[in-house]
Amino acid sequence: MSHRVFSYGTLRQADVQQSLFGRQVPTVADTLPGYRIGWLTITDPDVIATSGSDRHPILRPGSAADVVPGAYLELDDDELAEADAYEVDDYVRTAVTLGSGTPAWVYLAGEVAEPESVPDYTAPHWQRSALLIIDAQQDFLDDGAAPIAGTSAILPELAGLAEAFREAGRPILHVVRLYRPGDSDIDPPRRAAIEAGAAMAAPGSPGSQIAAVLLPGPVELEPDVLLSGGLQRLSPGEAIVFKPRWSAFYRTGVEEWLHDNGCDTVVVAGCNLPNCPRATLFDASARDFRAVLVTDAVSQVSTERVADLVAIGVHALSAVDVVAALHG
């Protein structure tokens, strides 16, 4: 079995790797948000001999703005045991999510690694979660009028998430854009084009429709309902809502819908991370919702963009991990 271990100190050293594992281990650069580096004086002579120093870095909780640079190693079972033996008792191996969204082990200061020591107000409550699929509309796919790179490619993951939430009996909200040609109530970067008559996700057009693979059956958007601020209900637990700007919370009834459905956790996916999913996740955090970004079910993802969100308490998980947690 392969294990990712994030190192911010001596495990990245070639001589330490050779001594512990009998080989040099390839590393992948990454970060760990929310922690800061302190220093620990080592007294174990074997560890000092292996690392060449009695002063080792150690991770402690930091602020949301703190980010620790490092890299993760891919280790097998035996190598993980060697790494555990190398780290002295002051360290405890703990599961974390890295800035890239990658799950990994990391060695933290022992006194802060116990889960009972600090309440976790960001951990997802899967049995109180809702899936928000954002702007997964035909015009934003590869053959649409305003294609967003990578959106067509994530449709299988989005469809799998939608099916998993339906099977689990958890709510789903499809969040859409609708641009009426000639309208001025438009986000500023696109306002001039729409005022001039550009057609992009225009109400009633084929391009405005949600990708069919994400829906429970044949569905046509109802522009009059949506543009008036109403919910287009597909079932007791699934609906469509129109948002006039980036965030799903801006001038919508999304917050009320979540509370009405008993949700304190939002799972966000769709198109495209720098804009609407990102704004939605920041607004969710501002409203004290626990938040998850599905990193392989959102377009225009990057390590830096995910790191920004992890730093405010968003959990970055793959679609497979979300489905497993939902049914676990």
C-alpha positions as CSV (number, residue, x, y, z in Angstrom):
1,M,0.0,0.0,0.0
2,S,1.2,3.5,-0.8
3,H,1.2,6.3,1.8
4,R,1.7,10.0,1.2
5,V,3.8,11.6,3.9
6,F,4.2,15.4,4.0
7,S,7.6,16.5,5.1
8,Y,8.6,20.0,6.1
9,G,12.0,19.0,7.5
10,T,14.6,16.3,7.5
11,L,12.6,13.5,5.7
12,R,13.3,15.5,2.5
13,Q,17.0,15.1,2.9
14,A,18.6,12.5,0.5
15,D,21.0,11.2,3.2
16,V,18.1,10.7,5.7
17,Q,16.0,8.9,3.0
18,Q,18.9,6.7,2.1
19,S,19.6,5.7,5.7
20,L,15.9,5.0,6.5
21,F,14.5,3.6,3.3
22,G,17.6,2.5,1.4
23,R,16.7,4.7,-1.5
24,Q,16.1,8.3,-2.5
25,V,12.3,8.9,-2.5
26,P,10.8,11.3,-5.2
27,T,9.0,14.2,-3.6
28,V,6.2,16.4,-4.8
29,A,6.1,20.1,-3.7
30,D,3.1,21.0,-1.7
31,T,2.0,23.1,1.3
32,L,0.2,22.7,4.6
33,P,-2.1,25.6,5.5
34,G,-3.0,26.6,9.0
35,Y,0.2,25.6,10.7
36,R,3.5,27.2,11.6
37,I,7.0,25.8,12.2
38,G,8.5,25.6,15.7
39,W,11.8,24.0,16.7
40,L,12.5,20.9,18.9
41,T,15.8,19.9,20.5
42,I,16.4,16.2,19.8
43,T,18.2,14.0,22.4
44,D,18.0,10.6,20.7
45,P,21.6,9.9,19.5
46,D,20.4,7.7,16.6
47,V,18.1,10.3,15.2
48,I,20.9,13.0,15.6
49,A,23.3,10.7,13.7
50,T,20.9,10.1,10.9
51,S,19.8,13.7,10.4
52,G,23.1,15.4,11.3
53,S,21.4,17.8,13.7
54,D,19.8,17.9,17.2
55,R,17.5,20.7,16.2
56,H,14.4,19.6,14.2
57,P,11.4,21.6,13.0
58,I,8.0,20.7,14.4
59,L,4.5,21.8,13.4
60,R,2.1,23.6,15.6
61,P,-1.3,25.2,14.9
62,G,-1.1,28.6,13.3
63,S,-3.5,31.2,12.0
64,A,-5.5,30.9,8.8
65,A,-2.9,32.9,7.0
66,D,0.0,30.6,8.0
67,V,1.2,28.1,5.3
68,V,4.1,25.7,5.7
69,P,6.0,24.8,2.5
70,G,7.3,21.3,2.0
71,A,6.8,18.2,-0.1
72,Y,5.1,14.8,0.2
73,L,6.8,11.4,-0.2
74,E,5.2,8.2,-1.5
75,L,6.1,5.4,1.0
76,D,5.2,1.8,1.2
77,D,4.1,0.1,4.4
78,D,7.6,-0.8,5.6
79,E,8.9,2.6,4.8
80,L,6.1,4.3,6.7
81,A,7.0,2.1,9.7
82,E,10.6,3.3,9.4
83,A,9.5,6.9,9.3
84,D,7.3,6.4,12.4
85,A,10.3,4.9,14.2
86,Y,12.6,7.8,13.1
87,E,10.2,10.5,14.5
88,V,10.7,10.8,18.2
89,D,7.8,10.6,20.7
90,D,7.3,14.4,20.5
91,Y,5.8,13.8,17.1
92,V,2.4,12.1,16.2
93,R,1.5,11.1,12.7
94,T,-1.8,12.7,11.8
95,A,-4.0,12.8,8.7
96,V,-4.3,16.2,7.0
97,T,-5.4,17.8,3.7
98,L,-2.6,19.6,1.9
99,G,-2.8,22.9,0.0
100,S,-3.3,21.0,-3.3
101,G,-6.2,19.1,-1.9
102,T,-4.1,15.9,-1.5
103,P,-4.7,13.8,1.6
104,A,-1.5,12.9,3.4
105,W,0.1,12.0,6.7
106,V,2.1,14.6,8.6
107,Y,4.1,14.5,11.8
108,L,2.7,17.1,14.2
109,A,3.7,18.2,17.7
110,G,2.3,15.4,20.0
111,E,0.6,17.8,22.4
112,V,-1.6,19.3,19.6
113,A,-2.3,16.1,17.6
114,E,-5.0,14.7,19.9
115,P,-8.4,15.4,18.3
116,E,-10.0,16.1,21.6
117,S,-7.6,19.1,22.3
118,V,-9.2,21.6,19.9
119,P,-12.8,21.6,18.6
120,D,-13.0,21.3,14.8
121,Y,-15.6,23.7,13.5
122,T,-14.8,23.0,9.9
123,A,-15.1,19.2,9.6
124,P,-17.9,18.2,7.3
125,H,-21.1,16.8,8.8
126,W,-22.0,14.4,5.9
127,Q,-25.5,13.6,7.3
128,R,-26.2,17.3,7.2
129,S,-24.6,18.1,3.9
130,A,-26.0,19.5,0.6
131,L,-24.4,19.3,-2.9
132,L,-24.2,22.6,-4.8
133,I,-23.5,22.1,-8.5
134,I,-22.6,25.5,-10.0
135,D,-23.1,26.7,-13.6
136,A,-22.9,23.3,-15.2
137,Q,-24.8,24.6,-18.3
138,Q,-24.5,23.8,-22.0
139,D,-23.0,27.2,-23.0
140,F,-20.0,26.7,-20.6
141,L,-19.2,23.2,-22.0
142,D,-16.6,22.7,-24.8
143,D,-19.1,23.2,-27.6
144,G,-21.0,26.0,-26.0
145,A,-21.1,29.7,-26.7
146,A,-18.8,30.6,-23.8
147,P,-16.8,27.5,-23.2
148,I,-14.8,27.2,-19.9
149,A,-11.9,24.9,-20.2
150,G,-12.2,21.7,-18.2
151,T,-15.9,21.9,-17.6
152,S,-16.9,19.2,-20.0
153,A,-14.2,16.9,-18.6
154,I,-15.6,17.0,-15.1
155,L,-19.1,16.0,-16.0
156,P,-18.6,12.3,-15.1
157,E,-17.4,13.3,-11.6
158,L,-20.4,15.7,-11.2
159,A,-22.8,13.1,-12.4
160,G,-21.4,10.6,-9.9
161,L,-21.7,13.1,-7.0
162,A,-25.3,13.9,-7.9
163,E,-26.2,10.2,-8.0
164,A,-24.5,9.6,-4.7
165,F,-26.3,12.4,-3.0
166,R,-29.7,11.2,-4.4
167,E,-29.0,7.7,-3.2
168,A,-28.0,9.0,0.3
169,G,-31.2,11.1,0.4
170,R,-29.2,14.3,0.7
171,P,-30.3,17.6,-0.9
172,I,-29.0,18.9,-4.2
173,L,-29.1,22.4,-5.5
174,H,-28.3,23.3,-9.1
175,V,-27.1,26.9,-9.3
176,V,-27.3,28.6,-12.7
177,R,-26.6,31.8,-14.6
178,L,-29.1,33.4,-16.9
179,Y,-28.1,36.4,-19.0
180,R,-30.9,38.3,-20.8
181,P,-29.5,40.0,-23.9
182,G,-29.6,43.8,-23.4
183,D,-29.8,43.6,-19.6
184,S,-27.6,45.6,-17.3
185,D,-28.1,43.7,-14.0
186,I,-25.0,41.7,-14.9
187,D,-21.6,41.1,-13.3
188,P,-19.3,43.9,-14.4
189,P,-16.8,41.9,-16.5
190,R,-19.6,40.7,-18.8
191,R,-22.0,43.7,-18.5
192,A,-21.0,45.6,-21.7
193,A,-21.2,42.5,-23.8
194,I,-24.6,41.5,-22.6
195,E,-25.9,45.1,-22.8
196,A,-24.8,45.0,-26.5
197,G,-26.9,41.9,-27.1
198,A,-24.4,39.0,-26.6
199,A,-26.2,35.7,-26.2
200,M,-24.8,33.6,-23.4
201,A,-26.9,31.3,-21.2
202,A,-29.9,33.3,-22.4
203,P,-33.2,32.5,-20.8
204,G,-35.0,29.8,-22.7
205,S,-32.0,29.0,-25.0
206,P,-30.5,25.5,-25.4
207,G,-27.2,26.9,-24.1
208,S,-28.8,27.9,-20.7
209,Q,-29.9,24.3,-19.9
210,I,-28.1,22.2,-17.3
211,A,-26.1,19.3,-18.7
212,A,-28.7,16.5,-18.9
213,V,-26.4,13.9,-17.3
214,L,-26.6,15.8,-14.0
215,L,-30.4,15.8,-13.7
216,P,-32.8,13.1,-12.4
217,G,-34.7,13.2,-15.7
218,P,-35.7,15.5,-18.5
219,V,-35.8,19.0,-17.2
220,E,-36.2,22.4,-18.9
221,L,-35.3,25.6,-17.0
222,E,-38.2,27.8,-16.1
223,P,-36.8,31.3,-16.6
224,D,-39.8,33.2,-15.2
225,V,-39.6,31.3,-11.9
226,L,-35.9,31.5,-11.6
227,L,-35.4,35.2,-12.6
228,S,-38.1,36.2,-10.1
229,G,-36.0,34.6,-7.3
230,G,-37.9,31.4,-6.9
231,L,-36.8,27.8,-6.7
232,Q,-37.6,25.4,-9.5
233,R,-38.2,22.3,-7.6
234,L,-37.3,18.9,-9.2
235,S,-38.2,16.8,-6.1
236,P,-38.5,17.4,-2.4
237,G,-34.7,17.3,-2.0
238,E,-33.6,18.8,-5.4
239,A,-34.0,22.2,-6.9
240,I,-32.6,24.8,-9.3
241,V,-31.8,28.4,-8.3
242,F,-30.6,31.5,-10.3
243,K,-27.8,33.6,-9.0
244,P,-27.3,37.1,-10.5
245,R,-23.6,37.3,-9.5
246,W,-20.6,35.1,-8.6
247,S,-21.8,33.7,-5.3
248,A,-24.7,31.3,-4.9
249,F,-25.6,33.3,-1.7
250,Y,-25.9,36.7,-3.3
251,R,-29.5,37.9,-3.7
252,T,-30.8,34.3,-3.5
253,G,-32.7,32.1,-1.1
254,V,-29.8,29.6,-0.8
255,E,-29.1,30.2,2.8
256,E,-32.7,29.8,3.8
257,W,-33.0,26.6,1.6
258,L,-30.0,25.1,3.4
259,H,-31.4,25.8,6.8
260,D,-34.9,24.5,5.8
261,N,-33.2,21.3,4.7
262,G,-31.3,21.0,8.0
263,C,-27.9,21.5,6.3
264,D,-24.8,22.9,8.0
265,T,-22.3,21.6,5.4
266,V,-22.1,22.6,1.7
267,V,-20.3,20.5,-0.9
268,V,-19.4,22.6,-3.9
269,A,-18.5,21.5,-7.4
270,G,-19.0,22.8,-11.0
271,C,-17.8,25.7,-13.1
272,N,-15.3,27.4,-12.6
273,L,-13.2,27.6,-9.5
274,P,-11.7,31.2,-9.7
275,N,-15.2,32.7,-10.0
276,C,-18.4,31.2,-8.8
277,P,-17.4,28.2,-6.7
278,R,-14.7,30.2,-4.9
279,A,-17.1,33.1,-4.2
280,T,-19.7,30.6,-3.0
281,L,-17.2,28.9,-0.6
282,F,-16.1,32.2,0.9
283,D,-19.7,33.3,1.4
284,A,-20.5,29.9,2.9
285,S,-17.7,30.3,5.4
286,A,-18.8,33.8,6.3
287,R,-22.2,32.3,7.2
288,D,-20.6,29.6,9.4
289,F,-21.4,26.7,7.1
290,R,-18.9,23.9,7.0
291,A,-17.6,23.7,3.4
292,V,-16.1,21.1,1.0
293,L,-14.6,21.7,-2.4
294,V,-14.6,18.7,-4.7
295,T,-11.2,19.2,-6.4
296,D,-11.7,16.9,-9.4
297,A,-15.3,18.0,-10.0
298,V,-14.5,21.7,-10.5
299,S,-13.0,23.3,-13.6
300,Q,-10.0,25.7,-13.6
301,V,-8.6,24.2,-10.5
302,S,-5.0,25.0,-9.4
303,T,-2.8,24.3,-6.3
304,E,-2.8,28.0,-5.4
305,R,-6.6,28.4,-5.7
306,V,-7.2,25.3,-3.5
307,A,-4.7,26.5,-0.9
308,D,-6.5,29.8,-0.6
309,L,-9.7,28.0,0.3
310,V,-8.1,25.4,2.6
311,A,-6.6,28.4,4.5
312,I,-10.2,29.5,5.4
313,G,-11.2,26.1,6.6
314,V,-12.6,24.6,3.4
315,H,-12.0,20.8,3.1
316,A,-10.5,19.9,-0.3
317,L,-11.5,16.3,-1.3
318,S,-11.8,14.2,-4.4
319,A,-15.2,13.0,-5.7
320,V,-14.3,9.4,-4.6
321,D,-13.5,10.6,-1.1
322,V,-16.8,12.5,-0.9
323,V,-18.9,9.6,-2.0
324,A,-17.1,7.3,0.4
325,A,-17.6,9.7,3.3
326,L,-21.3,10.2,2.3
327,H,-22.0,6.5,2.5
328,G,-19.6,5.8,5.4
